[in-house]
Amino acid sequence: MSQLETLAAKVSGLDLPPVVLAGTVDEATRSERWVRGLSQDAALGDQLEISHVDGGALAEIIRIDQKRCVAALYERKAAAFLGAEALLRGPFTISPHDSWKGRTIDALGRPVDGAGPLIKGPPRSADANPPHAVGRTRLTRPLHTGVKAIDLFAPLVEGQRIGIFAGSGVGKSTLLGMLAGTGGVDTVVAALIGERGREVGELLGGPLAAHQDRTIAVTSTADETALMRRQALRAALSVAEYFRDRGERVLLLVDSLTRAAQAMRDVALSAGEPPVARGFPPSVFSELARATERAGQGSGGGSMTAIFCVLVDGDDLDDPIADAARGTLDGHIVLSRELAEAGRFPAIDPLASLSRLAPVAFSAEEAELSRHLRRLISRFEETRDLRLLSGYQPGQDAELDRAVTIVPKLQSALLQRPSDPLCRDAFAELAALLSGREGEADAASVQA
């Protein structure tokens, strides 16, 4: 045996600590650290643990050049100093477990609900690849949400990805709380990104409280760093993927995709990327597409139905993020400010809302009825001025007569308060209401 083999045999029997690569900080700002000595060993997205006067701080490498790495801090830490040690920790992982249901965690997978430590399962990459397109299971099973306007005009299919497009203050958070009660779902993962701290508590204690036992909330409030807000979306996707891969039916609620995109923009700009579309660097759009592709159906027996809130600036549905989301999702539910101001909630615009999987969700008769109702609503709205000016005469246009008779009843039928029972069969309830059997409609709601 050679000396080298003898030494290797001796070393193999020792309980040695793992080798950890380290660099040193030679420049710092409030949110970034420049680290020397790791450029040849680190990769984009790796974590660093950087020494501070008040303890270690986690950071993520967002840029690498020949001599230094640029790392953005997850949390704001004071008292940074030059020469601080930066330990290379590798890619970020999260370790979901079945016992996480009913818990609230932050973007790094740490409990923030005061209910004690979390049990950890096998670690998973927070930036996993989406399922391969060819291996995805086909979407065939309708998912009844119990929200009548959605089930009638923009129906969902289990495993679908859809967006709620809304300005501020039109009821998107309330609608998300109603959707959390969707039947046929085993686990709800709610990503609350960029919310005001007060709103997080109100959402968890209000609309989501009734479903707490099956809900995992991932929160990152508006005052946290851009890296934490971006990481919250990745963490929520990883948690949802864990339960989907276990064969469960998962409902992922993201509020909001826009604030996650704004966080991606801030991180990308800090890394030196140029802005190309209203201040958004190109990597934001590819990262958004990657995130939405991670949602949806996988290759196993489970499913992930994803609902993303998209904030529209000034109710402009063509802003860059809204346009990119609309192009990658399987449909869009549009909330109307005009309906909200009129007190009609949920303020879903049936003419602007669309589900690309409606042919799968509807039977032939339901599809025809939905199209017919859309035509009547369109005719009713386009003749509003004519009717206000007394230019409408009954008996002159049969379709308009039907619209004037049916649409007001339909608008009343679509009203739904968060405290109301979810609707079991929207088409049956609508048929009972339009035929004058309101008692049957009320009984159907109570039974649901």
C-alpha positions as CSV (number, residue, x, y, z in Angstrom):
1,M,0.0,0.0,0.0
2,S,1.4,3.4,-1.0
3,Q,1.7,6.3,1.4
4,L,-1.2,8.0,-0.3
5,E,-3.5,5.0,0.1
6,T,-2.4,4.7,3.8
7,L,-3.3,8.3,4.4
8,A,-6.6,7.9,2.6
9,A,-7.5,4.9,4.8
10,K,-6.7,6.9,8.0
11,V,-8.7,9.9,6.9
12,S,-11.7,7.8,5.9
13,G,-12.1,6.6,9.4
14,L,-12.2,10.1,10.9
15,D,-15.4,12.1,11.5
16,L,-14.3,15.2,9.7
17,P,-16.5,18.3,9.2
18,P,-17.5,19.0,5.6
19,V,-15.3,21.4,3.7
20,V,-17.0,24.8,3.4
21,L,-15.7,27.3,0.9
22,A,-15.5,30.9,2.0
23,G,-14.7,34.3,0.6
24,T,-14.4,37.8,2.1
25,V,-16.5,40.9,1.8
26,D,-14.5,43.8,0.3
27,E,-17.4,46.2,-0.6
28,A,-20.9,46.6,0.9
29,T,-24.1,48.7,0.4
30,R,-27.3,48.5,2.5
31,S,-28.7,45.6,0.4
32,E,-25.7,44.1,-1.5
33,R,-22.3,42.6,-0.6
34,W,-19.3,42.2,-3.0
35,V,-17.4,39.0,-2.1
36,R,-13.9,38.1,-3.2
37,G,-12.6,34.6,-3.5
38,L,-15.6,32.5,-4.7
39,S,-15.9,33.4,-8.3
40,Q,-14.5,30.1,-9.5
41,D,-16.7,28.0,-7.3
42,A,-20.0,29.7,-6.9
43,A,-23.1,29.7,-9.2
44,L,-25.9,32.2,-9.7
45,G,-28.6,31.5,-7.1
46,D,-26.2,30.0,-4.5
47,Q,-26.6,31.1,-0.9
48,L,-24.0,32.8,1.2
49,E,-23.9,33.1,5.0
50,I,-22.1,36.4,5.7
51,S,-20.8,37.4,9.1
52,H,-22.2,40.5,10.7
53,V,-21.7,42.2,14.0
54,D,-25.3,41.2,15.0
55,G,-25.0,37.6,13.6
56,G,-24.9,35.8,10.3
57,A,-27.0,37.0,7.3
58,L,-28.2,35.0,4.4
59,A,-27.7,36.3,0.9
60,E,-28.1,35.1,-2.7
61,I,-25.5,35.5,-5.4
62,I,-27.0,37.5,-8.2
63,R,-23.9,38.3,-10.3
64,I,-20.5,36.8,-10.8
65,D,-17.4,38.3,-12.5
66,Q,-13.8,37.2,-12.8
67,K,-12.8,38.5,-9.3
68,R,-16.0,39.0,-7.2
69,C,-19.5,37.8,-6.6
70,V,-22.4,40.2,-5.9
71,A,-24.8,38.9,-3.3
72,A,-28.2,40.4,-2.3
73,L,-29.3,40.1,1.3
74,Y,-32.6,38.3,2.1
75,E,-33.0,40.5,5.2
76,R,-31.7,43.9,6.0
77,K,-28.8,43.6,8.5
78,A,-26.9,46.5,10.0
79,A,-23.2,46.7,10.9
80,A,-21.7,45.2,7.8
81,F,-17.9,45.3,7.8
82,L,-15.2,44.8,5.3
83,G,-13.3,41.5,5.6
84,A,-16.4,39.7,6.8
85,E,-16.4,35.9,6.1
86,A,-18.9,34.7,3.5
87,L,-19.5,30.9,3.6
88,L,-20.8,29.3,0.4
89,R,-24.0,27.3,1.3
90,G,-25.2,26.1,-2.2
91,P,-28.6,26.5,-3.7
92,F,-31.6,27.4,-1.6
93,T,-33.8,24.4,-0.6
94,I,-37.1,24.1,1.3
95,S,-38.3,21.1,3.2
96,P,-42.1,20.8,3.2
97,H,-43.9,18.3,5.4
98,D,-47.5,17.1,5.8
99,S,-47.7,18.8,9.2
100,W,-47.2,22.2,7.6
101,K,-51.0,22.4,6.9
102,G,-52.4,25.1,9.1
103,R,-49.1,26.9,9.4
104,T,-47.8,30.2,8.2
105,I,-44.2,30.5,7.0
106,D,-42.0,33.2,5.5
107,A,-40.1,33.0,2.2
108,L,-37.2,31.0,3.7
109,G,-39.5,28.3,5.1
110,R,-39.4,29.6,8.7
111,P,-42.5,29.6,10.9
112,V,-43.9,33.1,11.6
113,D,-47.2,32.1,13.3
114,G,-45.7,31.5,16.8
115,A,-46.9,27.9,16.8
116,G,-43.5,26.4,17.3
117,P,-40.9,24.8,15.0
118,L,-41.7,23.0,11.8
119,I,-41.1,19.4,11.1
120,K,-38.9,19.2,8.0
121,G,-39.3,16.7,5.2
122,P,-36.9,15.9,2.4
123,P,-35.2,19.1,1.0
124,R,-36.5,20.4,-2.4
125,S,-35.0,23.0,-4.7
126,A,-36.9,26.2,-4.5
127,D,-36.1,26.9,-8.2
128,A,-37.0,23.5,-9.6
129,N,-37.6,22.9,-13.3
130,P,-41.2,22.8,-14.6
131,P,-42.6,19.4,-15.5
132,H,-41.8,18.4,-19.0
133,A,-44.5,19.4,-21.5
134,V,-44.8,15.9,-23.0
135,G,-45.1,14.2,-19.6
136,R,-47.9,16.3,-18.2
137,T,-51.2,14.6,-17.5
138,R,-54.1,15.9,-19.6
139,L,-56.7,18.1,-18.0
140,T,-60.1,16.5,-18.0
141,R,-61.8,17.0,-14.6
142,P,-64.0,20.1,-14.1
143,L,-63.4,22.0,-10.9
144,H,-66.5,23.7,-9.5
145,T,-65.5,26.8,-7.4
146,G,-68.9,27.6,-6.0
147,V,-68.6,31.2,-7.3
148,K,-71.4,31.5,-9.8
149,A,-69.9,34.1,-12.1
150,I,-66.8,31.9,-12.6
151,D,-68.7,28.6,-13.0
152,L,-71.0,30.1,-15.6
153,F,-68.6,32.2,-17.7
154,A,-65.0,31.2,-16.9
155,P,-65.1,27.7,-15.6
156,L,-62.0,26.0,-14.2
157,V,-60.5,22.5,-14.8
158,E,-58.4,20.7,-12.2
159,G,-54.8,21.6,-13.0
160,Q,-55.6,24.8,-14.8
161,R,-53.7,28.1,-14.3
162,I,-55.8,31.2,-14.5
163,G,-55.3,34.9,-13.6
164,I,-57.5,37.3,-11.7
165,F,-56.9,40.7,-13.3
166,A,-57.9,43.6,-11.2
167,G,-57.0,47.1,-10.1
168,S,-56.8,48.0,-6.4
169,G,-59.8,47.9,-4.2
170,V,-62.2,45.9,-6.4
171,G,-62.4,42.8,-4.3
172,K,-59.7,40.4,-5.5
173,S,-58.6,39.4,-2.0
174,T,-62.2,38.7,-1.0
175,L,-62.6,36.6,-4.2
176,L,-59.5,34.6,-3.3
177,G,-60.9,33.9,0.1
178,M,-64.1,32.6,-1.5
179,L,-62.1,30.4,-3.9
180,A,-60.2,28.9,-1.0
181,G,-63.4,27.1,-0.1
182,T,-63.5,25.3,-3.5
183,G,-64.6,21.7,-3.0
184,G,-62.6,18.8,-4.2
185,V,-59.3,20.2,-3.0
186,D,-57.0,18.6,-0.4
187,T,-54.5,21.4,0.2
188,V,-54.5,25.1,-0.3
189,V,-51.2,27.0,-0.6
190,A,-51.6,30.8,-0.3
191,A,-48.7,33.0,-1.3
192,L,-49.2,36.5,0.1
193,I,-46.6,38.6,-1.6
194,G,-46.0,42.3,-1.1
195,E,-49.1,42.7,1.0
196,R,-49.4,45.3,3.8
197,G,-48.7,43.7,7.2
198,R,-52.2,44.5,8.4
199,E,-53.8,42.8,5.4
200,V,-51.9,39.6,5.9
201,G,-53.5,39.2,9.4
202,E,-56.9,40.1,8.1
203,L,-56.7,37.6,5.3
204,L,-55.5,34.8,7.5
205,G,-58.0,35.6,10.2
206,G,-60.8,36.4,7.7
207,P,-61.4,34.8,4.3
208,L,-58.8,32.0,4.8
209,A,-59.7,31.3,8.5
210,A,-62.5,28.8,7.6
211,H,-60.0,26.7,5.6
212,Q,-57.0,27.0,8.0
213,D,-56.7,23.3,8.6
214,R,-55.8,22.6,5.0
215,T,-54.0,25.9,4.2
216,I,-50.3,26.7,4.2
217,A,-49.7,30.4,3.9
218,V,-46.4,31.8,2.6
219,T,-46.0,35.5,3.4
220,S,-43.6,38.3,2.5
221,T,-44.9,41.7,3.3
222,A,-44.2,44.9,1.4
223,D,-41.6,46.1,3.8
224,E,-39.3,43.1,3.2
225,T,-36.5,43.0,0.7
226,A,-37.1,42.4,-3.0
227,L,-35.3,39.1,-2.7
228,M,-37.6,37.9,0.0
229,R,-40.7,38.9,-2.0
230,R,-39.3,37.1,-5.1
231,Q,-38.4,34.0,-3.0
232,A,-41.9,33.8,-1.5
233,L,-43.3,32.8,-4.9
234,R,-40.6,30.2,-5.4
235,A,-41.2,28.8,-1.9
236,A,-45.0,28.6,-2.4
237,L,-44.5,26.8,-5.7
238,S,-42.1,24.3,-4.0
239,V,-44.6,23.6,-1.2
240,A,-47.5,23.1,-3.7
241,E,-45.3,20.8,-5.8
242,Y,-44.5,18.7,-2.8
243,F,-48.2,18.0,-2.1
244,R,-49.0,17.6,-5.8
245,D,-46.3,15.0,-6.2
246,R,-47.8,13.1,-3.2
247,G,-51.0,12.7,-5.2
248,E,-53.0,15.4,-3.6
249,R,-55.3,18.0,-5.3
250,V,-53.7,21.3,-4.6
251,L,-55.1,24.8,-5.0
252,L,-52.4,27.5,-5.3
253,L,-53.4,31.1,-4.6
254,V,-50.9,33.8,-5.4
255,D,-51.6,37.4,-4.4
256,S,-50.0,38.9,-6.3
257,L,-48.0,37.9,-9.3
258,T,-47.4,41.5,-10.1
259,R,-45.7,42.3,-6.8
260,A,-43.5,39.2,-7.3
261,A,-42.6,40.5,-10.8
262,Q,-41.7,43.9,-9.3
263,A,-39.4,42.1,-6.8
264,M,-37.8,40.2,-9.7
265,R,-37.3,43.6,-11.5
266,D,-35.6,45.1,-8.5
267,V,-33.2,42.1,-8.1
268,A,-32.4,42.1,-11.8
269,L,-31.7,45.8,-11.9
270,S,-29.4,45.4,-8.9
271,A,-27.5,42.7,-10.9
272,G,-26.9,45.2,-13.7
273,E,-29.6,44.1,-16.2
274,P,-30.9,46.8,-18.6
275,P,-34.6,47.7,-18.4
276,V,-36.5,47.0,-21.7
277,A,-40.2,47.4,-21.1
278,R,-41.4,50.1,-18.7
279,G,-38.4,49.5,-16.5
280,F,-38.7,45.7,-16.5
281,P,-35.5,43.7,-17.5
282,P,-35.9,40.8,-20.0
283,S,-35.2,38.2,-17.3
284,V,-38.4,39.1,-15.5
285,F,-40.6,37.8,-18.3
286,S,-38.7,34.5,-18.6
287,E,-38.8,34.0,-14.9
288,L,-42.6,34.7,-14.8
289,A,-43.1,32.1,-17.6
290,R,-41.0,29.6,-15.7
291,A,-43.0,30.2,-12.5
292,T,-46.4,29.8,-14.2
293,E,-45.1,26.7,-16.0
294,R,-44.1,25.1,-12.6
295,A,-47.8,25.4,-11.6
296,G,-50.5,23.3,-13.2
297,Q,-50.6,19.6,-13.9
298,G,-47.6,17.3,-13.3
299,S,-46.9,13.8,-14.5
300,G,-48.3,12.0,-11.4
301,G,-51.7,11.4,-9.9
302,G,-51.9,14.8,-8.1
303,S,-52.9,18.1,-9.5
304,M,-52.2,21.8,-8.9
305,T,-54.8,24.4,-9.8
306,A,-53.2,27.8,-9.7
307,I,-54.9,31.2,-9.5
308,F,-52.7,34.2,-9.9
309,C,-53.8,37.7,-9.0
310,V,-52.5,40.3,-11.5
311,L,-52.7,43.9,-10.5
312,V,-53.4,46.2,-13.5
313,D,-51.9,49.7,-13.2
314,G,-54.7,52.2,-13.7
315,D,-57.0,49.3,-14.9
316,D,-54.8,49.0,-17.9
317,L,-55.0,45.3,-19.0
318,D,-52.1,45.9,-21.5
319,D,-49.3,46.8,-19.1
320,P,-46.2,44.5,-19.6
321,I,-46.8,42.2,-16.7
322,A,-50.6,41.8,-17.3
323,D,-49.9,41.2,-21.0
324,A,-47.2,38.6,-20.3
325,A,-49.4,36.8,-17.7
326,R,-52.4,36.7,-20.0
327,G,-50.2,35.1,-22.7
328,T,-48.9,32.3,-20.4
329,L,-52.0,31.4,-18.4
330,D,-55.0,29.3,-19.3
331,G,-57.5,32.1,-19.0
332,H,-58.3,35.3,-17.2
333,I,-61.0,36.6,-14.8
334,V,-61.4,40.3,-15.0
335,L,-62.8,42.3,-12.1
336,S,-64.5,45.5,-13.2
337,R,-64.2,48.7,-11.2
338,E,-67.5,49.9,-12.5
339,L,-69.3,46.8,-11.1
340,A,-67.4,47.2,-7.8
341,E,-68.5,50.9,-7.5
342,A,-72.1,49.8,-8.2
343,G,-71.8,47.4,-5.2
344,R,-72.0,44.2,-7.4
345,F,-69.7,41.7,-5.8
346,P,-67.9,39.7,-6.9
347,A,-67.2,42.3,-9.5
348,I,-66.5,39.8,-12.3
349,D,-67.0,41.1,-15.8
350,P,-68.5,38.1,-17.7
351,L,-67.8,39.6,-21.1
352,A,-64.1,40.2,-20.5
353,S,-63.4,37.0,-18.6
354,L,-62.4,33.9,-20.5
355,S,-61.3,30.3,-19.7
356,R,-59.4,28.5,-22.4
357,L,-60.5,25.2,-20.9
358,A,-64.2,26.0,-21.0
359,P,-64.8,23.3,-23.7
360,V,-63.4,20.7,-21.2
361,A,-65.3,22.1,-18.2
362,F,-68.7,22.5,-19.9
363,S,-71.1,20.0,-21.4
364,A,-72.4,20.8,-24.9
365,E,-75.6,22.2,-23.4
366,E,-73.8,24.3,-20.7
367,A,-71.4,25.7,-23.3
368,E,-74.3,26.8,-25.5
369,L,-76.2,28.4,-22.6
370,S,-73.1,30.2,-21.5
371,R,-72.6,31.6,-25.0
372,H,-76.2,32.6,-25.2
373,L,-76.0,34.5,-21.8
374,R,-72.9,36.3,-23.0
375,R,-74.8,37.5,-26.1
376,L,-77.7,38.7,-24.1
377,I,-75.4,40.6,-21.7
378,S,-73.6,42.1,-24.6
379,R,-76.8,43.2,-26.2
380,F,-78.1,44.6,-22.9
381,E,-75.0,46.7,-22.3
382,E,-74.6,48.0,-25.9
383,T,-78.2,49.3,-25.9
384,R,-78.0,50.9,-22.5
385,D,-77.9,54.5,-23.9
386,L,-80.7,53.7,-26.3
387,R,-82.9,52.5,-23.4
388,L,-82.1,55.5,-21.2
389,L,-83.2,57.8,-24.0
390,S,-86.5,55.8,-24.3
391,G,-85.6,54.6,-27.8
392,Y,-86.4,50.9,-26.9
393,Q,-89.8,49.6,-27.8
394,P,-90.7,46.1,-26.7
395,G,-91.7,43.8,-29.6
396,Q,-89.3,45.3,-32.1
397,D,-86.4,43.0,-31.4
398,A,-86.9,39.5,-29.9
399,E,-83.3,39.0,-28.7
400,L,-83.3,42.5,-27.1
401,D,-86.6,41.7,-25.4
402,R,-85.1,38.6,-23.9
403,A,-82.0,40.5,-22.8
404,V,-84.1,43.2,-21.1
405,T,-86.1,40.5,-19.3
406,I,-83.2,38.1,-18.4
407,V,-80.1,40.1,-17.8
408,P,-81.3,42.0,-14.7
409,K,-82.3,38.7,-13.1
410,L,-79.0,37.2,-14.1
411,Q,-77.1,40.1,-12.5
412,S,-79.0,39.6,-9.3
413,A,-78.3,35.9,-9.4
414,L,-74.6,36.5,-9.7
415,L,-74.4,38.5,-6.6
416,Q,-72.6,36.6,-3.9
417,R,-71.3,37.7,-0.5
418,P,-68.3,36.0,1.2
419,S,-70.6,34.8,3.9
420,D,-73.0,33.2,1.5
421,P,-72.8,29.4,1.0
422,L,-70.9,28.5,-2.1
423,C,-73.1,27.4,-5.0
424,R,-73.2,23.7,-5.7
425,D,-74.6,23.9,-9.3
426,A,-74.6,27.3,-10.8
427,F,-76.6,26.2,-13.9
428,A,-79.3,24.5,-11.9
429,E,-79.6,27.5,-9.6
430,L,-79.8,29.9,-12.5
431,A,-82.4,27.8,-14.3
432,A,-84.6,27.8,-11.1
433,L,-84.2,31.6,-10.7
434,L,-85.0,32.4,-14.3
435,S,-88.0,30.2,-14.3
436,G,-89.4,31.9,-11.3
437,R,-88.6,29.1,-8.8
438,E,-86.5,31.3,-6.5
439,G,-87.3,29.0,-3.5
440,E,-85.6,26.1,-5.3
441,A,-82.6,28.3,-5.9
442,D,-82.4,29.3,-2.3
443,A,-82.7,25.7,-1.2
444,A,-80.0,24.7,-3.5
445,S,-77.7,27.3,-2.0
446,V,-78.5,26.3,1.6
447,Q,-77.8,22.6,0.8
448,A,-74.5,23.5,-0.7
